[in-house]
Amino acid sequence: MNEEMTTEINVSDVKSVVDEKIEAQITRLIEERDGLLNTGVYENSDSLIVDLDRQIRYLLGKI
């Protein structure tokens, strides 16, 4: 007897997975930014730090 298995994909399940990936990316960016700032070589006004902050804010707006 052949039984087909179906998997229902729920929109909330997909959103949950996407949110987890975005949160992981945000965490990585924050750790990178904080690590750079802790070296004492970079300041909040440096373009690299400003860019990381921009990316973090953008991703925060997606969740």
mmCIF file of the N, C-alpha and C atoms, coordinates in Angstrom:
data_MODEL
# 
_entry.id   MODEL 
# 
loop_
_atom_site.group_PDB 
_atom_site.id 
_atom_site.type_symbol 
_atom_site.label_atom_id 
_atom_site.label_alt_id 
_atom_site.label_comp_id 
_atom_site.label_asym_id 
_atom_site.label_entity_id 
_atom_site.label_seq_id 
_atom_site.pdbx_PDB_ins_code 
_atom_site.Cartn_x 
_atom_site.Cartn_y 
_atom_site.Cartn_z 
_atom_site.occupancy 
_atom_site.B_iso_or_equiv 
_atom_site.pdbx_formal_charge 
_atom_site.auth_seq_id 
_atom_site.auth_comp_id 
_atom_site.auth_asym_id 
_atom_site.auth_atom_id 
_atom_site.pdbx_PDB_model_num 
ATOM 1   N N  . MET A 1 1  ? 0.829  -1.173 0.000  1.00 0.00 ? 1  MET A N  1 
ATOM 2   C CA . MET A 1 1  ? 0.000  0.000  0.000  1.00 0.00 ? 1  MET A CA 1 
ATOM 3   C C  . MET A 1 1  ? 0.882  1.248  0.000  1.00 0.00 ? 1  MET A C  1 
ATOM 4   N N  . ASN A 1 2  ? 0.630  2.170  -0.895 1.00 0.00 ? 2  ASN A N  1 
ATOM 5   C CA . ASN A 1 2  ? 1.385  3.419  -1.008 1.00 0.00 ? 2  ASN A CA 1 
ATOM 6   C C  . ASN A 1 2  ? 0.656  4.541  -0.285 1.00 0.00 ? 2  ASN A C  1 
ATOM 7   N N  . GLU A 1 3  ? 1.314  5.093  0.693  1.00 0.00 ? 3  GLU A N  1 
ATOM 8   C CA . GLU A 1 3  ? 0.728  6.231  1.395  1.00 0.00 ? 3  GLU A CA 1 
ATOM 9   C C  . GLU A 1 3  ? 1.593  7.450  1.140  1.00 0.00 ? 3  GLU A C  1 
ATOM 10  N N  . GLU A 1 4  ? 0.958  8.514  0.712  1.00 0.00 ? 4  GLU A N  1 
ATOM 11  C CA . GLU A 1 4  ? 1.700  9.751  0.495  1.00 0.00 ? 4  GLU A CA 1 
ATOM 12  C C  . GLU A 1 4  ? 1.755  10.530 1.790  1.00 0.00 ? 4  GLU A C  1 
ATOM 13  N N  . MET A 1 5  ? 2.936  11.015 2.092  1.00 0.00 ? 5  MET A N  1 
ATOM 14  C CA . MET A 1 5  ? 3.084  11.854 3.270  1.00 0.00 ? 5  MET A CA 1 
ATOM 15  C C  . MET A 1 5  ? 3.040  13.303 2.822  1.00 0.00 ? 5  MET A C  1 
ATOM 16  N N  . THR A 1 6  ? 2.221  14.058 3.465  1.00 0.00 ? 6  THR A N  1 
ATOM 17  C CA . THR A 1 6  ? 2.166  15.480 3.145  1.00 0.00 ? 6  THR A CA 1 
ATOM 18  C C  . THR A 1 6  ? 2.645  16.269 4.348  1.00 0.00 ? 6  THR A C  1 
ATOM 19  N N  . THR A 1 7  ? 3.319  17.324 4.050  1.00 0.00 ? 7  THR A N  1 
ATOM 20  C CA . THR A 1 7  ? 3.810  18.205 5.096  1.00 0.00 ? 7  THR A CA 1 
ATOM 21  C C  . THR A 1 7  ? 3.176  19.562 4.895  1.00 0.00 ? 7  THR A C  1 
ATOM 22  N N  . GLU A 1 8  ? 2.464  19.992 5.898  1.00 0.00 ? 8  GLU A N  1 
ATOM 23  C CA . GLU A 1 8  ? 1.878  21.321 5.828  1.00 0.00 ? 8  GLU A CA 1 
ATOM 24  C C  . GLU A 1 8  ? 2.900  22.330 6.320  1.00 0.00 ? 8  GLU A C  1 
ATOM 25  N N  . ILE A 1 9  ? 3.092  23.350 5.527  1.00 0.00 ? 9  ILE A N  1 
ATOM 26  C CA . ILE A 1 9  ? 4.001  24.418 5.928  1.00 0.00 ? 9  ILE A CA 1 
ATOM 27  C C  . ILE A 1 9  ? 3.138  25.607 6.313  1.00 0.00 ? 9  ILE A C  1 
ATOM 28  N N  . ASN A 1 10 ? 3.320  26.014 7.524  1.00 0.00 ? 10 ASN A N  1 
ATOM 29  C CA . ASN A 1 10 ? 2.545  27.094 8.094  1.00 0.00 ? 10 ASN A CA 1 
ATOM 30  C C  . ASN A 1 10 ? 3.302  28.408 7.922  1.00 0.00 ? 10 ASN A C  1 
ATOM 31  N N  . VAL A 1 11 ? 2.587  29.473 7.632  1.00 0.00 ? 11 VAL A N  1 
ATOM 32  C CA . VAL A 1 11 ? 3.221  30.781 7.478  1.00 0.00 ? 11 VAL A CA 1 
ATOM 33  C C  . VAL A 1 11 ? 3.948  31.168 8.759  1.00 0.00 ? 11 VAL A C  1 
ATOM 34  N N  . SER A 1 12 ? 3.358  30.868 9.899  1.00 0.00 ? 12 SER A N  1 
ATOM 35  C CA . SER A 1 12 ? 4.005  31.218 11.169 1.00 0.00 ? 12 SER A CA 1 
ATOM 36  C C  . SER A 1 12 ? 5.284  30.414 11.375 1.00 0.00 ? 12 SER A C  1 
ATOM 37  N N  . ASP A 1 13 ? 5.323  29.170 10.872 1.00 0.00 ? 13 ASP A N  1 
ATOM 38  C CA . ASP A 1 13 ? 6.545  28.366 10.964 1.00 0.00 ? 13 ASP A CA 1 
ATOM 39  C C  . ASP A 1 13 ? 7.659  28.993 10.136 1.00 0.00 ? 13 ASP A C  1 
ATOM 40  N N  . VAL A 1 14 ? 7.325  29.426 8.945  1.00 0.00 ? 14 VAL A N  1 
ATOM 41  C CA . VAL A 1 14 ? 8.309  30.050 8.058  1.00 0.00 ? 14 VAL A CA 1 
ATOM 42  C C  . VAL A 1 14 ? 8.804  31.347 8.686  1.00 0.00 ? 14 VAL A C  1 
ATOM 43  N N  . LYS A 1 15 ? 7.891  32.152 9.209  1.00 0.00 ? 15 LYS A N  1 
ATOM 44  C CA . LYS A 1 15 ? 8.274  33.412 9.850  1.00 0.00 ? 15 LYS A CA 1 
ATOM 45  C C  . LYS A 1 15 ? 9.183  33.152 11.036 1.00 0.00 ? 15 LYS A C  1 
ATOM 46  N N  . SER A 1 16 ? 8.910  32.104 11.785 1.00 0.00 ? 16 SER A N  1 
ATOM 47  C CA . SER A 1 16 ? 9.731  31.765 12.946 1.00 0.00 ? 16 SER A CA 1 
ATOM 48  C C  . SER A 1 16 ? 11.159 31.433 12.524 1.00 0.00 ? 16 SER A C  1 
ATOM 49  N N  . VAL A 1 17 ? 11.294 30.663 11.464 1.00 0.00 ? 17 VAL A N  1 
ATOM 50  C CA . VAL A 1 17 ? 12.622 30.292 10.964 1.00 0.00 ? 17 VAL A CA 1 
ATOM 51  C C  . VAL A 1 17 ? 13.356 31.524 10.452 1.00 0.00 ? 17 VAL A C  1 
ATOM 52  N N  . VAL A 1 18 ? 12.658 32.367 9.721  1.00 0.00 ? 18 VAL A N  1 
ATOM 53  C CA . VAL A 1 18 ? 13.260 33.590 9.190  1.00 0.00 ? 18 VAL A CA 1 
ATOM 54  C C  . VAL A 1 18 ? 13.689 34.491 10.339 1.00 0.00 ? 18 VAL A C  1 
ATOM 55  N N  . ASP A 1 19 ? 12.812 34.658 11.343 1.00 0.00 ? 19 ASP A N  1 
ATOM 56  C CA . ASP A 1 19 ? 13.145 35.489 12.500 1.00 0.00 ? 19 ASP A CA 1 
ATOM 57  C C  . ASP A 1 19 ? 14.382 34.964 13.220 1.00 0.00 ? 19 ASP A C  1 
ATOM 58  N N  . GLU A 1 20 ? 14.491 33.647 13.362 1.00 0.00 ? 20 GLU A N  1 
ATOM 59  C CA . GLU A 1 20 ? 15.665 33.057 14.019 1.00 0.00 ? 20 GLU A CA 1 
ATOM 60  C C  . GLU A 1 20 ? 16.940 33.384 13.251 1.00 0.00 ? 20 GLU A C  1 
ATOM 61  N N  . LYS A 1 21 ? 16.872 33.310 11.935 1.00 0.00 ? 21 LYS A N  1 
ATOM 62  C CA . LYS A 1 21 ? 18.048 33.612 11.117 1.00 0.00 ? 21 LYS A CA 1 
ATOM 63  C C  . LYS A 1 21 ? 18.416 35.088 11.217 1.00 0.00 ? 21 LYS A C  1 
ATOM 64  N N  . ILE A 1 22 ? 17.407 35.945 11.211 1.00 0.00 ? 22 ILE A N  1 
ATOM 65  C CA . ILE A 1 22 ? 17.667 37.381 11.333 1.00 0.00 ? 22 ILE A CA 1 
ATOM 66  C C  . ILE A 1 22 ? 18.251 37.692 12.704 1.00 0.00 ? 22 ILE A C  1 
ATOM 67  N N  . GLU A 1 23 ? 17.693 37.080 13.749 1.00 0.00 ? 23 GLU A N  1 
ATOM 68  C CA . GLU A 1 23 ? 18.206 37.308 15.100 1.00 0.00 ? 23 GLU A CA 1 
ATOM 69  C C  . GLU A 1 23 ? 19.659 36.852 15.223 1.00 0.00 ? 23 GLU A C  1 
ATOM 70  N N  . ALA A 1 24 ? 19.993 35.739 14.591 1.00 0.00 ? 24 ALA A N  1 
ATOM 71  C CA . ALA A 1 24 ? 21.375 35.258 14.616 1.00 0.00 ? 24 ALA A CA 1 
ATOM 72  C C  . ALA A 1 24 ? 22.294 36.243 13.902 1.00 0.00 ? 24 ALA A C  1 
ATOM 73  N N  . GLN A 1 25 ? 21.808 36.798 12.808 1.00 0.00 ? 25 GLN A N  1 
ATOM 74  C CA . GLN A 1 25 ? 22.602 37.772 12.053 1.00 0.00 ? 25 GLN A CA 1 
ATOM 75  C C  . GLN A 1 25 ? 22.790 39.053 12.871 1.00 0.00 ? 25 GLN A C  1 
ATOM 76  N N  . ILE A 1 26 ? 21.729 39.486 13.545 1.00 0.00 ? 26 ILE A N  1 
ATOM 77  C CA . ILE A 1 26 ? 21.821 40.676 14.398 1.00 0.00 ? 26 ILE A CA 1 
ATOM 78  C C  . ILE A 1 26 ? 22.839 40.449 15.506 1.00 0.00 ? 26 ILE A C  1 
ATOM 79  N N  . THR A 1 27 ? 22.768 39.289 16.143 1.00 0.00 ? 27 THR A N  1 
ATOM 80  C CA . THR A 1 27 ? 23.704 38.956 17.219 1.00 0.00 ? 27 THR A CA 1 
ATOM 81  C C  . THR A 1 27 ? 25.140 38.989 16.718 1.00 0.00 ? 27 THR A C  1 
ATOM 82  N N  . ARG A 1 28 ? 25.366 38.420 15.540 1.00 0.00 ? 28 ARG A N  1 
ATOM 83  C CA . ARG A 1 28 ? 26.713 38.400 14.966 1.00 0.00 ? 28 ARG A CA 1 
ATOM 84  C C  . ARG A 1 28 ? 27.216 39.814 14.703 1.00 0.00 ? 28 ARG A C  1 
ATOM 85  N N  . LEU A 1 29 ? 26.359 40.657 14.138 1.00 0.00 ? 29 LEU A N  1 
ATOM 86  C CA . LEU A 1 29 ? 26.754 42.039 13.839 1.00 0.00 ? 29 LEU A CA 1 
ATOM 87  C C  . LEU A 1 29 ? 27.042 42.830 15.108 1.00 0.00 ? 29 LEU A C  1 
ATOM 88  N N  . ILE A 1 30 ? 26.225 42.634 16.140 1.00 0.00 ? 30 ILE A N  1 
ATOM 89  C CA . ILE A 1 30 ? 26.449 43.332 17.412 1.00 0.00 ? 30 ILE A CA 1 
ATOM 90  C C  . ILE A 1 30 ? 27.768 42.896 18.028 1.00 0.00 ? 30 ILE A C  1 
ATOM 91  N N  . GLU A 1 31 ? 28.032 41.588 17.998 1.00 0.00 ? 31 GLU A N  1 
ATOM 92  C CA . GLU A 1 31 ? 29.296 41.088 18.556 1.00 0.00 ? 31 GLU A CA 1 
ATOM 93  C C  . GLU A 1 31 ? 30.488 41.631 17.780 1.00 0.00 ? 31 GLU A C  1 
ATOM 94  N N  . GLU A 1 32 ? 30.355 41.699 16.459 1.00 0.00 ? 32 GLU A N  1 
ATOM 95  C CA . GLU A 1 32 ? 31.440 42.240 15.632 1.00 0.00 ? 32 GLU A CA 1 
ATOM 96  C C  . GLU A 1 32 ? 31.669 43.715 15.955 1.00 0.00 ? 32 GLU A C  1 
ATOM 97  N N  . ARG A 1 33 ? 30.578 44.483 16.018 1.00 0.00 ? 33 ARG A N  1 
ATOM 98  C CA . ARG A 1 33 ? 30.683 45.916 16.333 1.00 0.00 ? 33 ARG A CA 1 
ATOM 99  C C  . ARG A 1 33 ? 31.309 46.130 17.708 1.00 0.00 ? 33 ARG A C  1 
ATOM 100 N N  . ASP A 1 34 ? 30.798 45.409 18.706 1.00 0.00 ? 34 ASP A N  1 
ATOM 101 C CA . ASP A 1 34 ? 31.311 45.570 20.068 1.00 0.00 ? 34 ASP A CA 1 
ATOM 102 C C  . ASP A 1 34 ? 32.774 45.151 20.171 1.00 0.00 ? 34 ASP A C  1 
ATOM 103 N N  . GLY A 1 35 ? 33.139 44.094 19.461 1.00 0.00 ? 35 GLY A N  1 
ATOM 104 C CA . GLY A 1 35 ? 34.531 43.649 19.460 1.00 0.00 ? 35 GLY A CA 1 
ATOM 105 C C  . GLY A 1 35 ? 35.456 44.701 18.872 1.00 0.00 ? 35 GLY A C  1 
ATOM 106 N N  . LEU A 1 36 ? 35.022 45.316 17.787 1.00 0.00 ? 36 LEU A N  1 
ATOM 107 C CA . LEU A 1 36 ? 35.824 46.375 17.166 1.00 0.00 ? 36 LEU A CA 1 
ATOM 108 C C  . LEU A 1 36 ? 35.943 47.584 18.085 1.00 0.00 ? 36 LEU A C  1 
ATOM 109 N N  . LEU A 1 37 ? 34.833 47.961 18.718 1.00 0.00 ? 37 LEU A N  1 
ATOM 110 C CA . LEU A 1 37 ? 34.873 49.106 19.632 1.00 0.00 ? 37 LEU A CA 1 
ATOM 111 C C  . LEU A 1 37 ? 35.768 48.818 20.838 1.00 0.00 ? 37 LEU A C  1 
ATOM 112 N N  . ASN A 1 38 ? 35.754 47.584 21.313 1.00 0.00 ? 38 ASN A N  1 
ATOM 113 C CA . ASN A 1 38 ? 36.553 47.222 22.488 1.00 0.00 ? 38 ASN A CA 1 
ATOM 114 C C  . ASN A 1 38 ? 38.053 47.213 22.215 1.00 0.00 ? 38 ASN A C  1 
ATOM 115 N N  . THR A 1 39 ? 38.444 47.189 20.942 1.00 0.00 ? 39 THR A N  1 
ATOM 116 C CA . THR A 1 39 ? 39.877 47.241 20.632 1.00 0.00 ? 39 THR A CA 1 
ATOM 117 C C  . THR A 1 39 ? 40.448 48.619 20.922 1.00 0.00 ? 39 THR A C  1 
ATOM 118 N N  . GLY A 1 40 ? 39.579 49.621 20.946 1.00 0.00 ? 40 GLY A N  1 
ATOM 119 C CA . GLY A 1 40 ? 40.040 50.987 21.150 1.00 0.00 ? 40 GLY A CA 1 
ATOM 120 C C  . GLY A 1 40 ? 40.506 51.657 19.868 1.00 0.00 ? 40 GLY A C  1 
ATOM 121 N N  . VAL A 1 41 ? 40.542 50.908 18.787 1.00 0.00 ? 41 VAL A N  1 
ATOM 122 C CA . VAL A 1 41 ? 40.981 51.444 17.500 1.00 0.00 ? 41 VAL A CA 1 
ATOM 123 C C  . VAL A 1 41 ? 39.839 52.199 16.819 1.00 0.00 ? 41 VAL A C  1 
ATOM 124 N N  . TYR A 1 42 ? 38.606 51.754 17.058 1.00 0.00 ? 42 TYR A N  1 
ATOM 125 C CA . TYR A 1 42 ? 37.432 52.343 16.408 1.00 0.00 ? 42 TYR A CA 1 
ATOM 126 C C  . TYR A 1 42 ? 36.594 53.120 17.410 1.00 0.00 ? 42 TYR A C  1 
ATOM 127 N N  . GLU A 1 43 ? 35.926 54.149 16.891 1.00 0.00 ? 43 GLU A N  1 
ATOM 128 C CA . GLU A 1 43 ? 34.982 54.936 17.678 1.00 0.00 ? 43 GLU A CA 1 
ATOM 129 C C  . GLU A 1 43 ? 33.606 54.826 17.034 1.00 0.00 ? 43 GLU A C  1 
ATOM 130 N N  . ASN A 1 44 ? 32.575 55.223 17.769 1.00 0.00 ? 44 ASN A N  1 
ATOM 131 C CA . ASN A 1 44 ? 31.203 55.147 17.253 1.00 0.00 ? 44 ASN A CA 1 
ATOM 132 C C  . ASN A 1 44 ? 31.014 55.919 15.956 1.00 0.00 ? 44 ASN A C  1 
ATOM 133 N N  . SER A 1 45 ? 31.836 56.923 15.725 1.00 0.00 ? 45 SER A N  1 
ATOM 134 C CA . SER A 1 45 ? 31.686 57.758 14.532 1.00 0.00 ? 45 SER A CA 1 
ATOM 135 C C  . SER A 1 45 ? 32.422 57.206 13.310 1.00 0.00 ? 45 SER A C  1 
ATOM 136 N N  . ASP A 1 46 ? 33.239 56.162 13.476 1.00 0.00 ? 46 ASP A N  1 
ATOM 137 C CA . ASP A 1 46 ? 33.961 55.579 12.339 1.00 0.00 ? 46 ASP A CA 1 
ATOM 138 C C  . ASP A 1 46 ? 32.975 54.942 11.362 1.00 0.00 ? 46 ASP A C  1 
ATOM 139 N N  . SER A 1 47 ? 33.276 55.070 10.087 1.00 0.00 ? 47 SER A N  1 
ATOM 140 C CA . SER A 1 47 ? 32.350 54.611 9.045  1.00 0.00 ? 47 SER A CA 1 
ATOM 141 C C  . SER A 1 47 ? 32.026 53.118 9.160  1.00 0.00 ? 47 SER A C  1 
ATOM 142 N N  . LEU A 1 48 ? 32.980 52.310 9.560  1.00 0.00 ? 48 LEU A N  1 
ATOM 143 C CA . LEU A 1 48 ? 32.724 50.876 9.713  1.00 0.00 ? 48 LEU A CA 1 
ATOM 144 C C  . LEU A 1 48 ? 31.686 50.622 10.806 1.00 0.00 ? 48 LEU A C  1 
ATOM 145 N N  . ILE A 1 49 ? 31.821 51.312 11.919 1.00 0.00 ? 49 ILE A N  1 
ATOM 146 C CA . ILE A 1 49 ? 30.888 51.155 13.034 1.00 0.00 ? 49 ILE A CA 1 
ATOM 147 C C  . ILE A 1 49 ? 29.512 51.708 12.658 1.00 0.00 ? 49 ILE A C  1 
ATOM 148 N N  . VAL A 1 50 ? 29.494 52.847 11.986 1.00 0.00 ? 50 VAL A N  1 
ATOM 149 C CA . VAL A 1 50 ? 28.234 53.440 11.531 1.00 0.00 ? 50 VAL A CA 1 
ATOM 150 C C  . VAL A 1 50 ? 27.522 52.481 10.587 1.00 0.00 ? 50 VAL A C  1 
ATOM 151 N N  . ASP A 1 51 ? 28.271 51.842 9.693  1.00 0.00 ? 51 ASP A N  1 
ATOM 152 C CA . ASP A 1 51 ? 27.682 50.887 8.757  1.00 0.00 ? 51 ASP A CA 1 
ATOM 153 C C  . ASP A 1 51 ? 27.129 49.664 9.490  1.00 0.00 ? 51 ASP A C  1 
ATOM 154 N N  . LEU A 1 52 ? 27.864 49.151 10.458 1.00 0.00 ? 52 LEU A N  1 
ATOM 155 C CA . LEU A 1 52 ? 27.367 48.015 11.241 1.00 0.00 ? 52 LEU A CA 1 
ATOM 156 C C  . LEU A 1 52 ? 26.087 48.395 11.985 1.00 0.00 ? 52 LEU A C  1 
ATOM 157 N N  . ASP A 1 53 ? 26.059 49.581 12.570 1.00 0.00 ? 53 ASP A N  1 
ATOM 158 C CA . ASP A 1 53 ? 24.851 50.054 13.256 1.00 0.00 ? 53 ASP A CA 1 
ATOM 159 C C  . ASP A 1 53 ? 23.671 50.155 12.293 1.00 0.00 ? 53 ASP A C  1 
ATOM 160 N N  . ARG A 1 54 ? 23.940 50.629 11.081 1.00 0.00 ? 54 ARG A N  1 
ATOM 161 C CA . ARG A 1 54 ? 22.886 50.740 10.069 1.00 0.00 ? 54 ARG A CA 1 
ATOM 162 C C  . ARG A 1 54 ? 22.325 49.367 9.730  1.00 0.00 ? 54 ARG A C  1 
ATOM 163 N N  . GLN A 1 55 ? 23.210 48.388 9.544  1.00 0.00 ? 55 GLN A N  1 
ATOM 164 C CA . GLN A 1 55 ? 22.774 47.030 9.236  1.00 0.00 ? 55 GLN A CA 1 
ATOM 165 C C  . GLN A 1 55 ? 21.954 46.438 10.383 1.00 0.00 ? 55 GLN A C  1 
ATOM 166 N N  . ILE A 1 56 ? 22.379 46.688 11.601 1.00 0.00 ? 56 ILE A N  1 
ATOM 167 C CA . ILE A 1 56 ? 21.664 46.184 12.778 1.00 0.00 ? 56 ILE A CA 1 
ATOM 168 C C  . ILE A 1 56 ? 20.259 46.792 12.830 1.00 0.00 ? 56 ILE A C  1 
ATOM 169 N N  . ARG A 1 57 ? 20.161 48.111 12.659 1.00 0.00 ? 57 ARG A N  1 
ATOM 170 C CA . ARG A 1 57 ? 18.850 48.775 12.682 1.00 0.00 ? 57 ARG A CA 1 
ATOM 171 C C  . ARG A 1 57 ? 17.944 48.252 11.572 1.00 0.00 ? 57 ARG A C  1 
ATOM 172 N N  . TYR A 1 58 ? 18.504 48.047 10.386 1.00 0.00 ? 58 TYR A N  1 
ATOM 173 C CA . TYR A 1 58 ? 17.726 47.527 9.261  1.00 0.00 ? 58 TYR A CA 1 
ATOM 174 C C  . TYR A 1 58 ? 17.141 46.156 9.599  1.00 0.00 ? 58 TYR A C  1 
ATOM 175 N N  . LEU A 1 59 ? 17.981 45.273 10.124 1.00 0.00 ? 59 LEU A N  1 
ATOM 176 C CA . LEU A 1 59 ? 17.516 43.926 10.455 1.00 0.00 ? 59 LEU A CA 1 
ATOM 177 C C  . LEU A 1 59 ? 16.517 43.935 11.605 1.00 0.00 ? 59 LEU A C  1 
ATOM 178 N N  . LEU A 1 60 ? 16.711 44.822 12.573 1.00 0.00 ? 60 LEU A N  1 
ATOM 179 C CA . LEU A 1 60 ? 15.749 44.933 13.677 1.00 0.00 ? 60 LEU A CA 1 
ATOM 180 C C  . LEU A 1 60 ? 14.370 45.333 13.155 1.00 0.00 ? 60 LEU A C  1 
ATOM 181 N N  . GLY A 1 61 ? 14.346 46.106 12.095 1.00 0.00 ? 61 GLY A N  1 
ATOM 182 C CA . GLY A 1 61 ? 13.080 46.512 11.498 1.00 0.00 ? 61 GLY A CA 1 
ATOM 183 C C  . GLY A 1 61 ? 12.370 45.395 10.761 1.00 0.00 ? 61 GLY A C  1 
ATOM 184 N N  . LYS A 1 62 ? 13.076 44.305 10.489 1.00 0.00 ? 62 LYS A N  1 
ATOM 185 C CA . LYS A 1 62 ? 12.492 43.186 9.749  1.00 0.00 ? 62 LYS A CA 1 
ATOM 186 C C  . LYS A 1 62 ? 11.850 42.139 10.652 1.00 0.00 ? 62 LYS A C  1 
ATOM 187 N N  . ILE A 1 63 ? 12.090 42.251 11.967 1.00 0.00 ? 63 ILE A N  1 
ATOM 188 C CA . ILE A 1 63 ? 11.490 41.248 12.863 1.00 0.00 ? 63 ILE A CA 1 
ATOM 189 C C  . ILE A 1 63 ? 10.389 41.853 13.704 1.00 0.00 ? 63 ILE A C  1 
# 
